[in-house]
């Protein structure tokens, strides 16, 4: 059985991401982005001019089609300049978490075949250079994902896929020049990249960039900048729900929560505190946003992630099979789907079933609206970040006192899930020592938060860790 969107398929322009998103920017003096902390601001006209000048500067340096340029930065107005400049120069932009330790960032750069890194505080400039013609089918961006099978992969998103996804969301979210968007979710994540940054710019809104913060500071910034559309991940939604005295939000009309399922009790309380509808979205790095709610239909089933985006098709199958099911793994097909994982043909093949992208998520459908039941894949979602258990297990096994290890995600109200390690040891070592050992090797969001010592790791006959049994131990 094939599920289809209730909306007609959208026309996908054969243009690049910068051409599409910044088409009307050169003659628009409205503020495009402003930083909530520094006050740095840039208008649409300035964004278009600076992105073009930087693109020509990159061309002068020999950067163009076939090159991959890394951008590692927190959200700030200049991020949009560098992002669109790289793509306008014909190169692929690889978006890195700026908090990664150098050795881990180096691994991702190698994985993405990065040829240069763009310094947003020292952008190159050029005037006379001609920008190359860029094929909309070429790779616009590389985002990093643990996919459905474990370790980090470089996801290749074409210009056409990103443009398609932007167009798919316009019928539901009617973002325009009267909107002010809270841009607190990282732009290196597909949620921030597509749903916040580029959707906001395409609609002509003003985006308020801001670092991650406590709920009180976040709420104050929403009120100060008169935000109309806010974006959350479950931990921030929970913190807002727990906030005692939030400031009124007179202009807030819609709040979207994504990256992981949101508990409905938390959703209702956050909605009450914010004074605006809180709805869930769904997507993945490999396909952007695949579902959406509607500005004019916010009363329908708020526990769902909405309906399929225009032009998107879905199937629900028994996990590990190609057989239809009422509740099972979600498969997706549409113009927004990735071209594959860079340099990993085997993982790319495993990600697709007869042309359908496997999501690794267990879903069901009720009255045309999709509900995420659970994750089939083993990835841990810590504050919206993906954490691969296999990576942490490999680090733990490097410790001389460790014989074996397995990591699972356990529910946490503020963080969504936290990595909990089960460890078999050969000599004495404390849990704190192992936590510190892992922390020295991985990014902050990947740290093991709990360690439990066990006599053995339960495994199947084939040697696969029986994580279900381990999760039961933490319940």
C-alpha positions as CSV (number, residue, x, y, z in Angstrom):
1,X,0.0,0.0,0.0
2,X,1.3,3.4,-1.0
3,X,0.3,6.5,1.0
4,X,0.4,9.9,-0.8
5,X,0.1,13.5,0.3
6,X,-3.4,15.0,0.2
7,X,-1.8,18.0,-1.5
8,X,-0.8,18.1,-5.2
9,X,2.8,17.7,-6.1
10,X,4.8,20.9,-6.3
11,X,6.8,22.1,-9.3
12,X,10.5,21.9,-8.6
13,X,12.4,24.7,-10.4
14,X,15.6,23.6,-12.1
15,X,17.8,26.1,-10.2
16,X,20.4,26.0,-7.5
17,X,19.7,26.6,-3.8
18,X,21.2,30.2,-3.8
19,X,19.3,31.1,-7.0
20,X,16.1,29.9,-5.5
21,X,16.4,31.2,-1.9
22,X,18.0,34.5,-2.8
23,X,16.0,35.2,-6.0
24,X,14.3,38.3,-4.6
25,X,17.0,39.3,-2.1
26,X,19.0,41.9,-4.2
27,X,16.2,44.5,-4.0
28,X,15.0,43.8,-0.5
29,X,16.2,46.1,2.3
30,X,14.4,44.2,5.0
31,X,16.6,42.6,7.7
32,X,17.2,39.0,6.8
33,X,19.1,37.9,9.9
34,X,19.9,39.5,13.2
35,X,21.9,38.0,16.1
36,X,20.1,38.1,19.5
37,X,23.4,38.4,21.4
38,X,25.7,40.6,19.4
39,X,23.1,42.6,17.5
40,X,24.9,41.9,14.2
41,X,22.4,42.2,11.4
42,X,22.3,41.8,7.6
43,X,19.6,42.8,5.1
44,X,18.5,40.7,2.2
45,X,20.2,43.0,-0.2
46,X,23.4,42.8,1.8
47,X,23.2,39.0,2.0
48,X,22.9,38.7,-1.7
49,X,25.7,41.1,-2.4
50,X,28.1,39.6,0.2
51,X,27.3,36.0,-0.8
52,X,28.0,36.9,-4.5
53,X,31.3,38.8,-3.6
54,X,32.4,35.9,-1.4
55,X,31.5,33.3,-4.1
56,X,33.7,35.3,-6.6
57,X,36.5,35.4,-4.0
58,X,36.3,31.6,-3.8
59,X,36.5,31.2,-7.5
60,X,39.5,33.5,-7.5
61,X,41.1,31.0,-5.1
62,X,40.4,28.2,-7.4
63,X,37.4,26.8,-5.6
64,X,34.6,25.5,-7.8
65,X,32.6,22.5,-9.0
66,X,34.2,19.3,-7.7
67,X,35.4,20.9,-4.5
68,X,33.9,20.6,-1.0
69,X,34.3,23.5,1.5
70,X,33.6,22.9,5.2
71,X,31.8,25.5,7.3
72,X,31.9,25.0,11.1
73,X,30.1,27.7,12.9
74,X,27.5,28.5,15.5
75,X,24.4,30.2,14.1
76,X,25.1,33.8,13.1
77,X,24.0,36.1,10.2
78,X,27.3,35.5,8.4
79,X,26.6,31.8,8.3
80,X,24.1,32.4,5.5
81,X,26.7,34.4,3.6
82,X,29.2,31.6,3.7
83,X,26.7,28.9,3.0
84,X,25.3,30.4,-0.1
85,X,28.6,31.7,-1.3
86,X,30.1,28.2,-1.4
87,X,27.1,26.8,-3.3
88,X,27.0,29.8,-5.7
89,X,30.7,29.1,-6.5
90,X,29.7,25.6,-7.6
91,X,31.3,23.8,-4.7
92,X,29.6,21.6,-2.2
93,X,29.3,22.9,1.4
94,X,30.0,20.4,4.2
95,X,28.3,21.5,7.5
96,X,30.2,20.6,10.6
97,X,29.3,21.0,14.3
98,X,31.7,23.7,15.6
99,X,31.9,22.0,19.0
100,X,33.5,18.9,17.6
101,X,37.1,18.2,18.9
102,X,39.7,18.7,16.2
103,X,40.4,15.0,15.7
104,X,36.7,14.2,15.2
105,X,36.2,17.2,12.9
106,X,39.2,16.0,10.9
107,X,37.6,12.6,10.5
108,X,34.4,14.1,9.1
109,X,36.4,16.4,6.7
110,X,38.1,13.3,5.4
111,X,34.8,11.5,5.1
112,X,33.4,14.3,3.0
113,X,36.6,14.8,1.0
114,X,36.8,18.5,2.1
115,X,39.3,20.5,0.1
116,X,39.0,23.8,2.0
117,X,37.5,25.3,5.2
118,X,35.8,28.7,5.1
119,X,36.6,31.2,7.8
120,X,33.4,33.3,8.3
121,X,35.5,36.0,9.9
122,X,37.8,36.3,6.9
123,X,35.7,35.8,3.8
124,X,37.5,36.0,0.5
125,X,36.4,38.7,-1.9
126,X,36.3,39.0,-5.7
127,X,34.7,41.4,-8.1
128,X,35.4,40.5,-11.7
129,X,35.3,36.7,-11.6
130,X,32.5,35.0,-13.4
131,X,30.6,32.5,-11.4
132,X,30.3,29.0,-13.0
133,X,27.1,27.5,-14.2
134,X,26.0,25.0,-11.6
135,X,24.1,21.8,-12.4
136,X,21.0,21.7,-10.1
137,X,21.5,17.9,-10.0
138,X,25.0,18.3,-8.4
139,X,25.6,18.0,-4.7
140,X,24.7,21.2,-2.8
141,X,25.5,20.2,0.7
142,X,26.9,17.3,2.8
143,X,25.3,16.8,6.2
144,X,26.3,14.2,8.6
145,X,24.1,11.4,9.9
146,X,24.4,8.1,11.6
147,X,21.8,6.8,9.1
148,X,19.9,3.6,10.0
149,X,23.0,1.4,10.6
150,X,25.4,3.1,13.0
151,X,28.6,5.1,12.4
152,X,28.6,8.6,10.9
153,X,27.9,8.9,7.1
154,X,28.2,11.9,4.7
155,X,24.7,12.5,3.3
156,X,24.7,14.0,-0.2
157,X,21.8,16.4,-0.9
158,X,21.6,17.8,-4.4
159,X,20.5,21.4,-5.1
160,X,17.3,19.9,-6.6
161,X,16.5,17.9,-3.5
162,X,16.9,20.9,-1.2
163,X,14.9,23.2,-3.5
164,X,12.2,20.5,-3.8
165,X,12.0,20.2,0.0
166,X,11.7,24.0,0.4
167,X,8.9,24.1,-2.1
168,X,7.1,21.1,-0.5
169,X,6.7,23.1,2.8
170,X,5.5,26.3,1.4
171,X,1.8,25.2,1.0
172,X,1.6,24.3,4.7
173,X,3.8,26.9,6.4
174,X,3.0,30.2,4.7
175,X,6.1,32.1,5.9
176,X,6.3,35.7,4.6
177,X,7.8,39.1,5.3
178,X,5.7,39.6,8.4
179,X,7.3,36.6,10.1
180,X,10.1,36.6,12.6
181,X,11.7,33.2,13.1
182,X,13.7,32.0,16.1
183,X,16.9,30.5,14.7
184,X,18.3,28.7,17.7
185,X,18.5,25.2,16.2
186,X,21.9,24.6,14.6
187,X,22.2,25.3,10.9
188,X,24.5,22.3,10.4
189,X,21.5,20.1,11.2
190,X,18.9,19.4,8.5
191,X,16.2,20.9,10.8
192,X,18.0,24.2,11.1
193,X,19.4,24.1,7.5
194,X,16.2,23.5,5.6
195,X,13.2,24.1,7.9
196,X,14.5,27.2,9.7
197,X,17.3,29.0,7.7
198,X,16.4,28.4,4.1
199,X,12.7,28.2,4.5
200,X,12.8,31.5,6.4
201,X,15.0,33.2,3.8
202,X,12.8,31.9,1.0
203,X,9.7,33.4,2.6
204,X,11.3,36.7,3.3
205,X,11.1,36.5,7.1
206,X,13.6,37.9,9.6
207,X,15.6,35.2,11.4
208,X,16.9,35.8,14.9
209,X,20.0,33.8,15.4
210,X,20.7,32.7,19.0
211,X,22.9,30.2,20.8
212,X,21.5,27.4,22.9
213,X,20.4,28.7,26.3
214,X,18.2,27.9,29.3
215,X,14.4,28.1,28.8
216,X,14.1,31.5,30.6
217,X,16.6,33.2,28.3
218,X,15.1,31.6,25.2
219,X,11.6,32.8,26.2
220,X,12.9,36.3,26.9
221,X,14.4,36.4,23.4
222,X,11.2,35.3,21.8
223,X,9.4,38.1,23.5
224,X,12.0,40.8,22.9
225,X,12.2,40.1,19.1
226,X,8.5,39.5,18.8
227,X,9.0,36.1,17.3
228,X,6.0,34.7,15.3
229,X,7.4,31.1,14.6
230,X,9.5,29.2,17.1
231,X,11.3,25.9,16.7
232,X,12.0,23.4,19.5
233,X,13.5,20.0,20.3
234,X,11.9,17.9,23.1
235,X,14.4,18.9,25.8
236,X,13.7,22.6,25.3
237,X,10.0,21.9,25.1
238,X,10.2,20.1,28.5
239,X,12.2,23.0,30.0
240,X,9.6,25.5,28.8
241,X,6.8,23.3,30.2
242,X,8.6,23.4,33.6
243,X,9.2,27.2,33.5
244,X,7.2,28.9,36.3
245,X,6.7,32.4,34.9
246,X,7.2,32.7,31.2
247,X,6.9,36.2,29.6
248,X,3.8,36.7,27.3
249,X,4.4,36.0,23.6
250,X,2.0,38.4,21.9
251,X,3.0,37.5,18.3
252,X,3.8,33.8,18.5
253,X,1.5,31.9,16.2
254,X,3.1,28.5,15.7
255,X,5.7,26.4,17.4
256,X,7.2,23.4,15.7
257,X,9.0,20.6,17.6
258,X,11.2,18.1,15.9
259,X,14.3,15.9,15.9
260,X,12.7,13.3,18.3
261,X,9.1,12.4,19.5
262,X,7.5,14.8,21.9
263,X,5.6,13.5,25.0
264,X,2.0,14.9,24.6
265,X,1.7,15.9,28.3
266,X,4.9,18.1,27.8
267,X,3.5,19.4,24.5
268,X,0.2,20.5,26.1
269,X,2.0,22.2,29.0
270,X,4.5,23.9,26.7
271,X,1.6,25.1,24.6
272,X,-0.1,26.6,27.6
273,X,3.1,28.4,28.7
274,X,3.8,29.7,25.2
275,X,0.2,30.6,24.4
276,X,0.5,29.2,20.9
277,X,0.0,25.8,19.2
278,X,2.9,23.4,19.6
279,X,3.0,20.8,16.8
280,X,5.4,18.1,15.8
281,X,7.3,17.8,12.6
282,X,9.1,14.8,11.1
283,X,12.1,14.3,8.8
284,X,15.6,13.0,8.6
285,X,18.9,14.1,7.3
286,X,18.6,11.8,4.3
287,X,15.3,13.4,3.1
288,X,14.7,16.7,4.9
289,X,11.2,17.3,6.2
290,X,8.9,14.6,4.9
291,X,5.7,15.5,6.9
292,X,4.1,18.7,8.0
293,X,1.2,20.4,9.7
294,X,-0.7,23.3,8.3
295,X,-1.0,26.9,9.4
296,X,-4.8,26.8,8.8
297,X,-5.3,23.3,10.2
298,X,-3.7,23.3,13.7
299,X,-6.6,21.6,15.5
300,X,-6.3,18.2,13.8
301,X,-4.6,15.5,15.8
302,X,-1.8,17.4,17.5
303,X,-0.1,14.1,18.6
304,X,0.7,13.3,15.0
305,X,3.6,14.6,12.8
306,X,1.0,15.7,10.2
307,X,0.5,14.5,6.7
308,X,3.0,13.7,4.0
309,X,4.6,16.7,2.3
310,X,3.4,17.4,-1.3
311,X,5.0,15.0,-3.8
312,X,6.0,12.6,-1.0
313,X,5.0,8.9,-1.0
314,X,5.3,6.4,1.9
315,X,4.9,2.8,2.7
316,X,4.7,1.0,6.0
317,X,6.3,-2.4,6.1
318,X,7.2,-5.1,8.6
319,X,10.7,-4.2,9.8
320,X,13.4,-6.0,7.8
321,X,10.9,-7.0,5.1
322,X,9.1,-5.6,2.1
323,X,5.6,-6.7,3.4
324,X,3.0,-4.1,4.1
325,X,1.9,-3.6,7.7
326,X,-0.5,-1.4,9.7
327,X,2.3,-0.5,12.0
328,X,5.9,-0.9,10.9
329,X,8.9,0.8,9.4
330,X,8.3,4.0,7.4
331,X,9.7,4.0,3.8
332,X,9.8,7.3,1.9
333,X,10.0,8.2,-1.7
334,X,10.1,11.8,-3.1
335,X,12.2,14.4,-4.9
336,X,13.8,15.6,-1.6
337,X,15.5,12.2,-0.9
338,X,19.3,12.2,-0.8
339,X,21.5,10.9,-3.6
340,X,23.3,8.6,-1.2
341,X,26.1,8.4,1.3
342,X,29.4,9.8,-0.1
343,X,32.0,7.0,-0.5
344,X,29.8,4.3,0.9
345,X,28.0,2.4,-1.8
346,X,27.2,-0.5,0.6
347,X,25.4,1.8,3.1
348,X,23.6,3.5,0.3
349,X,22.3,0.2,-1.0
350,X,21.2,-0.8,2.5
351,X,19.3,2.5,2.9
352,X,17.0,1.8,0.0
353,X,14.4,-0.9,-0.7
354,X,13.4,-1.0,-4.4
355,X,13.8,2.8,-4.6
356,X,12.3,3.5,-1.2
357,X,14.3,5.1,1.5
358,X,14.3,3.2,4.8
359,X,13.8,5.6,7.7
360,X,14.4,3.2,10.6
361,X,11.3,4.6,12.4
362,X,8.2,2.7,13.5
363,X,5.0,4.5,12.5
364,X,1.3,4.1,12.1
365,X,-1.3,6.1,10.2
366,X,-4.6,7.4,11.6
367,X,-7.0,9.4,9.3
368,X,-4.1,10.2,7.0
369,X,-1.9,11.5,9.7
370,X,1.3,9.8,10.7
371,X,2.3,8.9,14.3
372,X,5.9,8.0,15.2
373,X,5.7,5.1,17.6
374,X,9.3,4.3,18.2
375,X,12.7,4.1,16.6
376,X,13.7,0.8,15.0
377,X,17.3,2.0,14.5
378,X,19.6,2.0,17.5
379,X,20.6,5.7,17.3
380,X,20.3,7.6,20.6
381,X,18.7,11.1,20.4
382,X,20.4,13.3,23.0
383,X,18.9,16.8,22.9
384,X,18.1,16.3,19.2
385,X,21.6,15.2,18.3
386,X,22.2,11.7,16.9
387,X,24.6,9.5,18.9
388,X,25.7,6.2,17.5
389,X,26.1,3.5,20.2
390,X,28.7,1.7,18.1
391,X,31.0,4.7,18.2
392,X,30.9,4.9,22.0
393,X,31.3,1.1,22.3
394,X,34.4,1.3,20.2
395,X,35.9,4.0,22.4
396,X,35.1,2.1,25.6
397,X,36.7,-1.0,24.3
398,X,39.9,0.9,23.9
399,X,40.3,1.3,27.6
400,X,42.7,-1.3,29.0
401,X,40.3,-2.3,31.8
402,X,37.4,-3.0,29.5
403,X,36.6,-6.4,28.0
404,X,33.3,-5.6,26.3
405,X,30.7,-2.8,26.2
406,X,27.3,-2.0,24.9
407,X,25.5,1.4,24.9
408,X,21.7,2.1,24.9
409,X,19.6,5.2,25.1
410,X,17.5,5.6,28.2
411,X,14.6,8.1,28.5
412,X,15.4,11.4,30.2
413,X,12.9,14.2,30.6
414,X,15.3,17.1,29.8
415,X,17.6,15.4,27.3
416,X,15.2,13.1,25.5
417,X,17.6,10.2,25.8
418,X,21.0,9.8,27.4
419,X,23.7,7.2,26.6
420,X,23.9,4.5,29.2
421,X,26.9,2.1,29.0
422,X,27.0,-1.5,30.2
423,X,30.6,-2.5,30.7
424,X,32.4,-5.8,31.3
425,X,35.8,-5.2,32.9
426,X,39.0,-7.2,33.5
427,X,40.6,-5.0,36.2
428,X,39.3,-2.4,38.6
429,X,38.1,0.9,37.1
430,X,35.5,3.4,38.3
431,X,32.4,4.5,36.4
432,X,33.7,8.1,36.6
433,X,37.0,7.1,35.0
434,X,35.2,5.5,32.1
435,X,32.9,8.5,31.6
436,X,36.0,10.8,31.5
437,X,37.8,8.5,29.2
438,X,35.0,8.6,26.6
439,X,34.5,12.4,27.1
440,X,38.1,13.0,26.0
441,X,37.5,11.2,22.7
442,X,34.1,12.4,21.5
443,X,32.0,15.6,21.1
444,X,30.2,16.9,24.3
445,X,26.8,15.7,23.2
446,X,28.1,12.1,22.7
447,X,29.4,11.6,26.2
448,X,28.4,8.5,28.1
449,X,26.2,9.8,31.0
450,X,25.9,6.5,33.0
451,X,28.0,3.4,33.4
452,X,26.8,0.1,34.8
453,X,29.1,-2.9,35.3
454,X,27.8,-6.3,34.2
455,X,29.2,-9.8,34.0
456,X,28.4,-10.1,30.3
457,X,26.7,-8.4,27.4
458,X,23.7,-10.3,26.1
459,X,24.0,-11.2,22.5
460,X,22.2,-13.3,19.9
461,X,23.6,-16.4,18.2
462,X,24.8,-14.2,15.4
463,X,26.7,-12.0,17.9
464,X,24.3,-9.0,17.8
465,X,23.9,-7.1,21.1
466,X,20.4,-7.6,22.5
467,X,19.8,-4.0,23.4
468,X,16.2,-4.7,24.2
469,X,17.3,-6.8,27.2
470,X,19.7,-4.0,28.3
471,X,17.0,-1.4,28.1
472,X,14.7,-3.5,30.2
473,X,17.4,-3.4,32.9
474,X,17.3,0.4,33.0
475,X,13.5,0.6,33.2
